[in-house]
């Protein structure tokens, strides 16, 4: 298992809608998340900075292939089309990056 964390901004006028859609994530999207080896997935919101922090544990064997499979899934693409306009990617992100990866600097079980 490997832990992943990432950050993105959330447009202030979209906070209520973002919370609403995430209160009822589509079952097909949830199934794809699980099929892609993702467990213990959470998204946290920090206001007033309007930052989203995502955390998940990857329990598969090929992260790149599983993330590519998720990105190729038509239902997941529809979900992202709903969510992405609500988000505000950080200016410091790398080319092709949407959510910005973070470095784990501490963990204790």
N, CA, C and O atoms as a MOPAC input file, in Angstrom:
PM7 MOZYME 1SCF
protein

 N      0.84500 1    -1.17100 1     0.00000 1
 C      0.00000 1     0.00000 1     0.00000 1
 C      0.89100 1     1.23600 1     0.00000 1
 O      1.90200 1     1.28900 1     0.70100 1
 N      0.50200 1     2.22800 1    -0.79800 1
 C      1.19500 1     3.50500 1    -0.81900 1
 C      0.17100 1     4.61400 1    -0.65300 1
 O     -0.89900 1     4.57800 1    -1.26000 1
 N      0.50200 1     5.59600 1     0.17200 1
 C     -0.38100 1     6.73500 1     0.41600 1
 C     -0.09900 1     7.85100 1    -0.58200 1
 O      1.05500 1     8.10700 1    -0.92500 1
 N     -1.15400 1     8.51100 1    -1.04600 1
 C     -1.04300 1     9.63700 1    -1.96900 1
 C     -1.84900 1    10.80700 1    -1.42400 1
 O     -2.94200 1    10.62400 1    -0.88800 1
 N     -1.30600 1    12.00100 1    -1.56400 1
 C     -2.02600 1    13.22400 1    -1.21100 1
 C     -1.88000 1    14.22000 1    -2.33500 1
 O     -0.83300 1    14.29000 1    -2.97800 1
 N     -2.92200 1    14.99100 1    -2.57700 1
 C     -2.85900 1    16.01700 1    -3.61100 1
 C     -3.75200 1    17.18700 1    -3.23500 1
 O     -4.64800 1    17.06500 1    -2.40000 1
 N     -3.48600 1    18.33400 1    -3.87500 1
 C     -4.16200 1    19.58700 1    -3.54100 1
 C     -4.62600 1    20.27400 1    -4.81900 1
 O     -3.99000 1    20.17500 1    -5.86800 1
 N     -5.75200 1    20.97200 1    -4.70300 1
 C     -6.25500 1    21.82500 1    -5.78500 1
 C     -7.11600 1    22.90300 1    -5.14600 1
 O     -7.62200 1    22.72500 1    -4.03800 1
 N     -7.27800 1    24.00000 1    -5.83000 1
 C     -8.17600 1    25.04500 1    -5.35900 1
 C     -9.61800 1    24.72300 1    -5.71900 1
 O     -9.88600 1    23.90400 1    -6.59800 1
 N    -10.54000 1    25.37700 1    -5.02700 1
 C    -11.96200 1    25.26700 1    -5.31700 1
 C    -12.51800 1    26.67900 1    -5.45500 1
 O    -12.31200 1    27.52300 1    -4.58300 1
 N    -13.21800 1    26.92900 1    -6.54400 1
 C    -13.79400 1    28.25300 1    -6.75800 1
 C    -14.82100 1    28.52700 1    -5.66000 1
 O    -15.69400 1    27.69800 1    -5.40600 1
 N    -14.71800 1    29.69300 1    -5.00700 1
 C    -15.58800 1    29.97700 1    -3.85500 1
 C    -17.07400 1    29.86200 1    -4.17200 1
 O    -17.85600 1    29.40500 1    -3.33900 1
 N    -17.45700 1    30.26900 1    -5.35200 1
 C    -18.87200 1    30.22000 1    -5.71600 1
 C    -19.35300 1    28.79400 1    -6.01400 1
 O    -20.54600 1    28.57700 1    -6.22600 1
 N    -18.44100 1    27.83400 1    -6.02900 1
 C    -18.77100 1    26.44400 1    -6.33400 1
 C    -18.77500 1    25.52900 1    -5.10900 1
 O    -19.05600 1    24.33700 1    -5.22800 1
 N    -18.46700 1    26.07500 1    -3.94100 1
 C    -18.33600 1    25.23200 1    -2.74600 1
 C    -19.59700 1    24.42700 1    -2.47000 1
 O    -19.51700 1    23.21800 1    -2.25400 1
 N    -20.74800 1    25.06600 1    -2.47200 1
 C    -21.99900 1    24.35700 1    -2.17100 1
 C    -22.26500 1    23.26000 1    -3.19800 1
 O    -22.65200 1    22.15000 1    -2.83200 1
 N    -22.06200 1    23.56200 1    -4.47800 1
 C    -22.28700 1    22.54400 1    -5.51100 1
 C    -21.29500 1    21.40000 1    -5.39800 1
 O    -21.66400 1    20.24100 1    -5.58700 1
 N    -20.04200 1    21.70800 1    -5.09300 1
 C    -19.03100 1    20.65500 1    -4.95200 1
 C    -19.40300 1    19.71300 1    -3.80700 1
 O    -19.30300 1    18.49300 1    -3.94100 1
 N    -19.82600 1    20.27700 1    -2.70000 1
 C    -20.25500 1    19.45200 1    -1.57500 1
 C    -21.48500 1    18.62800 1    -1.94500 1
 O    -21.58500 1    17.45800 1    -1.57400 1
 N    -22.41100 1    19.22600 1    -2.66800 1
 C    -23.64200 1    18.53400 1    -3.06000 1
 C    -23.34100 1    17.32900 1    -3.94200 1
 O    -23.84600 1    16.23700 1    -3.68400 1
 N    -22.52300 1    17.51200 1    -4.98400 1
 C    -22.26100 1    16.37900 1    -5.88100 1
 C    -21.43800 1    15.29500 1    -5.18400 1
 O    -21.58900 1    14.11300 1    -5.49200 1
 N    -20.58000 1    15.68000 1    -4.26000 1
 C    -19.77400 1    14.67700 1    -3.56100 1
 C    -20.55000 1    13.98100 1    -2.44000 1
 O    -20.09100 1    12.97400 1    -1.90300 1
 N    -21.70300 1    14.50500 1    -2.09200 1
 C    -22.56100 1    13.80800 1    -1.13700 1
 C    -23.28300 1    12.63800 1    -1.80300 1
 O    -23.86000 1    11.78900 1    -1.12400 1
 N    -23.24800 1    12.60100 1    -3.13700 1
 C    -23.93200 1    11.53500 1    -3.88200 1
 C    -23.12100 1    11.17000 1    -5.12300 1
 O    -23.60400 1    11.29500 1    -6.24800 1
 N    -21.88700 1    10.71700 1    -4.90700 1
 C    -21.02600 1    10.33200 1    -6.03400 1
 C    -21.68400 1     9.17900 1    -6.77800 1
 O    -22.23400 1     8.26400 1    -6.16500 1
 N    -21.62300 1     9.23400 1    -8.09800 1
 C    -22.25000 1     8.21400 1    -8.93300 1
 C    -21.67100 1     6.83200 1    -8.62900 1
 O    -20.45700 1     6.69000 1    -8.48500 1
 N    -22.52400 1     5.81700 1    -8.53100 1
 C    -22.04500 1     4.45800 1    -8.23300 1
 C    -21.00100 1     3.94500 1    -9.22700 1
 O    -20.06200 1     3.25500 1    -8.82900 1
 N    -21.14900 1     4.26900 1   -10.50700 1
 C    -20.15600 1     3.82000 1   -11.49600 1
 C    -18.78200 1     4.41600 1   -11.22400 1
 O    -17.76300 1     3.76100 1   -11.44600 1
 N    -18.75200 1     5.64000 1   -10.75000 1
 C    -17.48600 1     6.30500 1   -10.43200 1
 C    -16.86300 1     5.65000 1    -9.19800 1
 O    -15.65800 1     5.40400 1    -9.16100 1
 N    -17.68200 1     5.37400 1    -8.20000 1
 C    -17.17600 1     4.69800 1    -7.00200 1
 C    -16.61900 1     3.31600 1    -7.34700 1
 O    -15.59000 1     2.90600 1    -6.81100 1
 N    -17.29600 1     2.60600 1    -8.23700 1
 C    -16.82300 1     1.28300 1    -8.65300 1
 C    -15.48900 1     1.39100 1    -9.38400 1
 O    -14.61000 1     0.55100 1    -9.19300 1
 N    -15.32800 1     2.42000 1   -10.22100 1
 C    -14.06800 1     2.59800 1   -10.94900 1
 C    -12.92800 1     2.94800 1    -9.99500 1
 O    -11.80200 1     2.48300 1   -10.17400 1
 N    -13.21000 1     3.75100 1    -9.00200 1
 C    -12.19600 1     4.08700 1    -7.99700 1
 C    -11.68400 1     2.80700 1    -7.33800 1
 O    -10.47700 1     2.59900 1    -7.21700 1
 N    -12.60400 1     1.96700 1    -6.92000 1
 C    -12.22200 1     0.71100 1    -6.27400 1
 C    -11.47500 1    -0.20800 1    -7.24300 1
 O    -10.47200 1    -0.82100 1    -6.87600 1
 N    -11.97300 1    -0.30000 1    -8.49400 1
 C    -11.32500 1    -1.15500 1    -9.50600 1
 C     -9.91800 1    -0.66900 1    -9.83000 1
 O     -9.08300 1    -1.44900 1   -10.28700 1
 N     -9.65300 1     0.60500 1    -9.59800 1
 C     -8.33600 1     1.18000 1    -9.87700 1
 C     -7.38000 1     1.05800 1    -8.70300 1
 O     -6.31200 1     1.67000 1    -8.70700 1
 N     -7.75000 1     0.27800 1    -7.70100 1
 C     -6.84400 1     0.01900 1    -6.59100 1
 C     -6.79500 1     1.11900 1    -5.54800 1
 O     -5.84300 1     1.19600 1    -4.77200 1
 N     -7.80400 1     1.96500 1    -5.52200 1
 C     -7.83800 1     3.07800 1    -4.56800 1
 C     -8.71100 1     2.70200 1    -3.38300 1
 O     -9.84300 1     2.24600 1    -3.54600 1
 N     -8.16500 1     2.90100 1    -2.18500 1
 C     -8.89600 1     2.63000 1    -0.94600 1
 C     -8.74900 1     3.83500 1    -0.02000 1
 O     -7.83900 1     4.64800 1    -0.17800 1
 N     -9.65100 1     3.93400 1     0.93900 1
 C     -9.58800 1     5.01200 1     1.93900 1
 C     -9.42300 1     6.38100 1     1.29200 1
 O     -8.56000 1     7.16500 1     1.68700 1
 N    -10.25100 1     6.66000 1     0.30500 1
 C    -10.17000 1     7.91700 1    -0.44500 1
 C    -11.00300 1     8.97500 1     0.26000 1
 O    -12.18300 1     8.76100 1     0.53700 1
 N    -10.39900 1    10.09900 1     0.54500 1
 C    -11.08500 1    11.22000 1     1.18900 1
 C    -10.68500 1    12.51300 1     0.50200 1
 O     -9.56900 1    12.64900 1     0.00100 1
 N    -11.61400 1    13.46300 1     0.48700 1
 C    -11.31700 1    14.82600 1     0.04300 1
 C    -11.73200 1    15.75400 1     1.17300 1
 O    -12.85700 1    15.68800 1     1.66700 1
 N    -10.80700 1    16.61900 1     1.57400 1
 C    -11.04200 1    17.58900 1     2.63600 1
 C    -11.05100 1    18.99400 1     2.03200 1
 O    -10.33700 1    19.26800 1     1.06700 1
 N    -11.86400 1    19.87900 1     2.60800 1
 C    -11.92200 1    21.27600 1     2.17300 1
 C    -11.39200 1    22.16800 1     3.27800 1
 O    -11.79100 1    22.04800 1     4.43700 1
 N    -10.49400 1    23.06000 1     2.91000 1
 C     -9.97000 1    24.07200 1     3.83700 1
 C    -10.48600 1    25.43400 1     3.39300 1
 O    -10.11700 1    25.94700 1     2.33600 1
 N    -11.35000 1    26.00600 1     4.23000 1
 C    -11.81700 1    27.36600 1     4.00100 1
 C    -11.16000 1    28.27500 1     5.02600 1
 O    -10.89800 1    27.79400 1     6.12900 1
 N    -10.88200 1    29.49400 1     4.77700 1
 C    -11.32900 1    30.30500 1     3.64600 1
 C    -10.39800 1    30.25600 1     2.43500 1
 O    -10.65200 1    30.92100 1     1.43100 1
 N     -9.32600 1    29.47500 1     2.52400 1
 C     -8.38900 1    29.40700 1     1.39600 1
 C     -8.97900 1    28.67000 1     0.19700 1
 O     -8.49600 1    28.80100 1    -0.92700 1
 N    -10.03500 1    27.89000 1     0.45400 1
 C    -10.72800 1    27.12300 1    -0.58200 1
 C     -9.78800 1    26.14100 1    -1.28400 1
 O     -9.71300 1    26.07800 1    -2.51100 1
 N     -9.08000 1    25.38500 1    -0.45700 1
 C     -8.19400 1    24.33900 1    -0.95100 1
 C     -8.81300 1    22.97700 1    -0.66900 1
 O     -9.31400 1    22.72300 1     0.42600 1
 N     -8.77000 1    22.11700 1    -1.66200 1
 C     -9.17200 1    20.73300 1    -1.48900 1
 C     -7.90700 1    19.90500 1    -1.30000 1
 O     -6.93300 1    20.07300 1    -2.03400 1
 N     -7.92500 1    19.01700 1    -0.32300 1
 C     -6.84100 1    18.07600 1    -0.11500 1
 C     -7.41600 1    16.67700 1    -0.27000 1
 O     -8.34700 1    16.30200 1     0.44300 1
 N     -6.86700 1    15.90800 1    -1.19300 1
 C     -7.30900 1    14.53800 1    -1.40700 1
 C     -6.26000 1    13.57400 1    -0.86200 1
 O     -5.05600 1    13.79300 1    -0.99700 1
 N     -6.74300 1    12.51800 1    -0.25100 1
 C     -5.88100 1    11.46900 1     0.29300 1
 C     -6.45500 1    10.12400 1    -0.13300 1
 O     -7.66200 1     9.89800 1    -0.05100 1
 N     -5.57700 1     9.23400 1    -0.58700 1
 C     -6.00300 1     7.86400 1    -0.82200 1
 C     -4.83900 1     6.91000 1    -0.62700 1
 O     -3.67100 1     7.29800 1    -0.63700 1
 N     -5.19800 1     5.66300 1    -0.45000 1
 C     -4.22100 1     4.59300 1    -0.33300 1
 C     -4.33500 1     3.73500 1    -1.58500 1
 O     -5.41600 1     3.26000 1    -1.93400 1
 N     -3.21000 1     3.54500 1    -2.24900 1
 C     -3.19000 1     2.72300 1    -3.44900 1
 C     -2.80900 1     1.30400 1    -3.05500 1
 O     -1.74600 1     1.07000 1    -2.47900 1
 N     -3.68900 1     0.36200 1    -3.37200 1
 C     -3.47700 1    -1.02800 1    -2.97700 1
 C     -3.26800 1    -1.95000 1    -4.18300 1
 O     -3.23800 1    -3.17100 1    -4.02600 1
 N     -3.12700 1    -1.38800 1    -5.36500 1
 C     -2.90000 1    -2.17400 1    -6.57300 1
 C     -1.42700 1    -2.45300 1    -6.79800 1
 O     -0.60400 1    -2.29500 1    -5.89600 1
 N     -1.10400 1    -2.87400 1    -8.02500 1
 C      0.27200 1    -3.23500 1    -8.34400 1
 C      0.88500 1    -2.38100 1    -9.44800 1
 O      2.09700 1    -2.43300 1    -9.65400 1
 N      0.07300 1    -1.58900 1   -10.16800 1
 C      0.58400 1    -0.74900 1   -11.25300 1
 C     -0.19500 1     0.56200 1   -11.26800 1
 O     -1.18700 1     0.70300 1   -11.98400 1
 N      0.26800 1     1.50900 1   -10.47200 1
 C     -0.43400 1     2.78400 1   -10.28900 1
 C     -0.67600 1     3.48800 1   -11.61700 1
 O     -1.79100 1     3.93100 1   -11.88900 1
 N      0.36000 1     3.59400 1   -12.44800 1
 C      0.21300 1     4.30100 1   -13.72400 1
 C     -0.86500 1     3.66200 1   -14.59300 1
 O     -1.69600 1     4.36800 1   -15.16500 1
 N     -0.86200 1     2.34800 1   -14.69600 1
 C     -1.86200 1     1.65100 1   -15.51900 1
 C     -3.26100 1     1.80600 1   -14.93400 1
 O     -4.22700 1     1.99200 1   -15.67500 1
 N     -3.37400 1     1.73300 1   -13.62500 1
 C     -4.69100 1     1.87400 1   -13.00200 1
 C     -5.23400 1     3.29400 1   -13.14900 1
 O     -6.43300 1     3.48300 1   -13.35000 1
 N     -4.35600 1     4.28800 1   -13.04900 1
 C     -4.81400 1     5.66900 1   -13.22600 1
 C     -5.19500 1     5.92000 1   -14.68900 1
 O     -6.13800 1     6.66100 1   -14.96900 1
 N     -4.46700 1     5.30700 1   -15.61300 1
 C     -4.80900 1     5.42100 1   -17.04300 1
 C     -6.15700 1     4.76500 1   -17.32400 1
 O     -6.95100 1     5.29000 1   -18.10500 1
 N     -6.41800 1     3.63500 1   -16.70200 1
 C     -7.71300 1     2.96300 1   -16.88200 1
 C     -8.84500 1     3.82500 1   -16.34800 1
 O     -9.91400 1     3.90600 1   -16.95500 1
 N     -8.61100 1     4.46400 1   -15.22200 1
 C     -9.63600 1     5.35300 1   -14.67100 1
 C     -9.86900 1     6.52700 1   -15.61700 1
 O    -11.01400 1     6.89000 1   -15.88700 1
 N     -8.80000 1     7.11600 1   -16.11500 1
 C     -8.92000 1     8.26900 1   -17.00900 1
 C     -9.61400 1     7.89900 1   -18.31600 1
 O    -10.23200 1     8.75500 1   -18.94800 1
 N     -9.52300 1     6.65000 1   -18.72300 1
 C    -10.14400 1     6.20100 1   -19.97000 1
 C    -11.60800 1     5.80800 1   -19.78500 1
 O    -12.32700 1     5.63500 1   -20.76900 1
 N    -12.05000 1     5.66700 1   -18.56000 1
 C    -13.41700 1     5.24500 1   -18.28200 1
 C    -14.41000 1     6.36100 1   -18.64400 1
 O    -14.30700 1     7.46300 1   -18.10500 1
 N    -15.36700 1     6.09900 1   -19.54300 1
 C    -16.29600 1     7.13900 1   -19.98200 1
 C    -17.12500 1     7.75500 1   -18.85300 1
 O    -17.35500 1     8.96400 1   -18.85200 1
 N    -17.56900 1     6.95600 1   -17.90600 1
 C    -18.38600 1     7.49300 1   -16.81200 1
 C    -17.54200 1     8.39600 1   -15.90700 1
 O    -18.01800 1     9.42900 1   -15.43700 1
 N    -16.30200 1     8.00600 1   -15.66900 1
 C    -15.40400 1     8.85300 1   -14.88200 1
 C    -15.13400 1    10.16000 1   -15.61400 1
 O    -15.06300 1    11.21600 1   -14.98600 1
 N    -14.98300 1    10.10400 1   -16.92000 1
 C    -14.79400 1    11.32200 1   -17.71000 1
 C    -15.99400 1    12.25100 1   -17.57400 1
 O    -15.82800 1    13.46800 1   -17.48800 1
 N    -17.20500 1    11.68800 1   -17.55300 1
 C    -18.41100 1    12.50300 1   -17.34100 1
 C    -18.38300 1    13.15500 1   -15.96500 1
 O    -18.73000 1    14.32700 1   -15.81500 1
 N    -17.96700 1    12.38400 1   -14.95700 1
 C    -17.88200 1    12.90600 1   -13.58500 1
 C    -16.88300 1    14.05700 1   -13.51700 1
 O    -17.15800 1    15.09900 1   -12.92200 1
 N    -15.72300 1    13.85400 1   -14.13600 1
 C    -14.71300 1    14.91300 1   -14.14100 1
 C    -15.22100 1    16.15400 1   -14.86200 1
 O    -14.87600 1    17.27100 1   -14.47700 1
 N    -16.03000 1    15.98000 1   -15.89500 1
 C    -16.59400 1    17.12800 1   -16.61900 1
 C    -17.52000 1    17.94600 1   -15.72300 1
 O    -17.67700 1    19.15000 1   -15.92600 1
 N    -18.13000 1    17.30000 1   -14.73500 1
 C    -18.95700 1    18.00500 1   -13.75400 1
 C    -18.06400 1    18.72900 1   -12.74600 1
 O    -18.30600 1    19.89100 1   -12.41900 1
 N    -17.03700 1    18.04100 1   -12.25900 1
 C    -16.22200 1    18.56100 1   -11.14500 1
 C    -15.14500 1    19.55400 1   -11.56400 1
 O    -14.89400 1    20.52900 1   -10.85600 1
 N    -14.51800 1    19.32100 1   -12.69000 1
 C    -13.36200 1    20.14100 1   -13.05700 1
 C    -13.67700 1    21.63500 1   -13.20300 1
 O    -12.84300 1    22.45100 1   -12.81000 1
 N    -14.82100 1    22.03600 1   -13.74100 1
 C    -15.09300 1    23.47300 1   -13.82700 1
 C    -15.24500 1    24.15000 1   -12.46000 1
 O    -15.15600 1    25.37400 1   -12.35800 1
 N    -15.47400 1    23.35600 1   -11.41400 1
 C    -15.59900 1    23.90300 1   -10.06700 1
 C    -14.23600 1    24.14500 1    -9.43100 1
 O    -14.10900 1    24.92300 1    -8.48600 1
 N    -13.22200 1    23.47300 1    -9.95800 1
 C    -11.89800 1    23.49700 1    -9.35000 1
 C    -11.03600 1    24.61200 1    -9.93300 1
 O    -11.28000 1    25.10000 1   -11.03700 1
 N    -10.02800 1    24.99800 1    -9.16700 1
 C     -9.08400 1    26.04200 1    -9.56900 1
 C     -7.66800 1    25.48900 1    -9.37300 1
 O     -7.11400 1    25.59500 1    -8.27800 1
 N     -7.07500 1    24.90000 1   -10.41900 1
 C     -5.73600 1    24.32300 1   -10.28200 1
 C     -4.71700 1    25.37000 1    -9.82000 1
 O     -4.81100 1    26.54900 1   -10.16200 1
 N     -3.75400 1    24.91000 1    -9.04300 1
 C     -2.71500 1    25.81000 1    -8.54100 1
 C     -1.81100 1    26.25400 1    -9.68700 1
 O     -1.51500 1    25.47900 1   -10.59600 1
 N     -1.38300 1    27.49900 1    -9.62900 1
 C     -0.50600 1    28.03600 1   -10.67000 1
 C      0.83500 1    27.32600 1   -10.71800 1
 O      1.50100 1    27.33500 1   -11.75300 1
 N      1.23800 1    26.71400 1    -9.62100 1
 C      2.54400 1    26.05700 1    -9.54000 1
 C      2.52300 1    24.62100 1   -10.04900 1
 O      3.53400 1    23.92700 1    -9.95000 1
 N      1.42400 1    24.16800 1   -10.57700 1
 C      1.33900 1    22.77600 1   -11.03200 1
 C      2.24900 1    22.54000 1   -12.22600 1
 O      2.58000 1    23.46100 1   -12.97200 1
 N      2.64400 1    21.29200 1   -12.38700 1
 C      3.48700 1    20.89600 1   -13.51400 1
 C      2.64600 1    20.77400 1   -14.77900 1
 O      1.41900 1    20.69000 1   -14.71600 1
 N      3.30500 1    20.76500 1   -15.90500 1
 C      2.63900 1    20.58400 1   -17.19100 1
 C      1.81300 1    19.30100 1   -17.16500 1
 O      2.32700 1    18.23900 1   -16.81400 1
 N      0.53900 1    19.39200 1   -17.53400 1
 C     -0.33500 1    18.23600 1   -17.57700 1
 C     -0.91200 1    17.81900 1   -16.23900 1
 O     -1.68700 1    16.86500 1   -16.17600 1
 N     -0.55500 1    18.50600 1   -15.17700 1
 C     -1.03200 1    18.16700 1   -13.83800 1
 C     -2.29400 1    18.97400 1   -13.54800 1
 O     -2.36800 1    20.15000 1   -13.90300 1
 N     -3.27700 1    18.36200 1   -12.91300 1
 C     -4.49500 1    19.06900 1   -12.49900 1
 C     -4.44400 1    19.22400 1   -10.98000 1
 O     -4.20700 1    20.32200 1   -10.47800 1
 N     -4.66500 1    18.13700 1   -10.24800 1
 C     -4.39200 1    18.13500 1    -8.81500 1
 C     -2.87000 1    18.08800 1    -8.66300 1
 O     -2.19300 1    17.40400 1    -9.43000 1
 N     -2.33500 1    18.80200 1    -7.68800 1
 C     -0.89500 1    18.85000 1    -7.45600 1
 C     -0.52300 1    17.80200 1    -6.42500 1
 O     -1.08700 1    17.76800 1    -5.33100 1
 N      0.42600 1    16.95000 1    -6.77500 1
 C      0.89900 1    15.93700 1    -5.84000 1
 C      1.62400 1    16.56700 1    -4.66900 1
 O      2.19400 1    17.65200 1    -4.78700 1
 N      1.60000 1    15.88200 1    -3.54100 1
 C      2.27700 1    16.36000 1    -2.34000 1
 C      3.26400 1    15.30900 1    -1.84200 1
 O      3.19100 1    14.13900 1    -2.21600 1
 N      4.16200 1    15.74000 1    -1.01500 1
 C      5.17300 1    14.84600 1    -0.42900 1
 C      4.75700 1    14.46200 1     0.97900 1
 O      4.44400 1    15.33100 1     1.79400 1
 N      4.75000 1    13.18500 1     1.26900 1
 C      4.47400 1    12.74000 1     2.62500 1
 C      5.72500 1    12.98700 1     3.47200 1
 O      6.79800 1    12.47000 1     3.16100 1
 N      5.59000 1    13.76200 1     4.52200 1
 C      6.73300 1    14.06400 1     5.37900 1
 C      6.60300 1    13.44800 1     6.77500 1
 O      7.54700 1    13.49100 1     7.56300 1
 N      5.44300 1    12.88000 1     7.07800 1
 C      5.26000 1    12.22100 1     8.36800 1
 C      4.08900 1    11.25300 1     8.27300 1
 O      3.08700 1    11.52200 1     7.61100 1
 N      4.24300 1    10.11800 1     8.95200 1
 C      3.15200 1     9.15900 1     9.08800 1
 C      3.42800 1     8.31100 1    10.31400 1
 O      4.57500 1     7.97400 1    10.60800 1
 N      2.36300 1     7.96900 1    11.02700 1
 C      2.46200 1     7.03700 1    12.13500 1
 C      1.20300 1     6.17100 1    12.14200 1
 O      0.09700 1     6.66400 1    11.92100 1
 N      1.38300 1     4.89600 1    12.39500 1
 C      0.23100 1     3.98200 1    12.53700 1
 C     -0.11800 1     3.84900 1    14.00100 1
 O     -1.05400 1     3.13000 1    14.35000 1

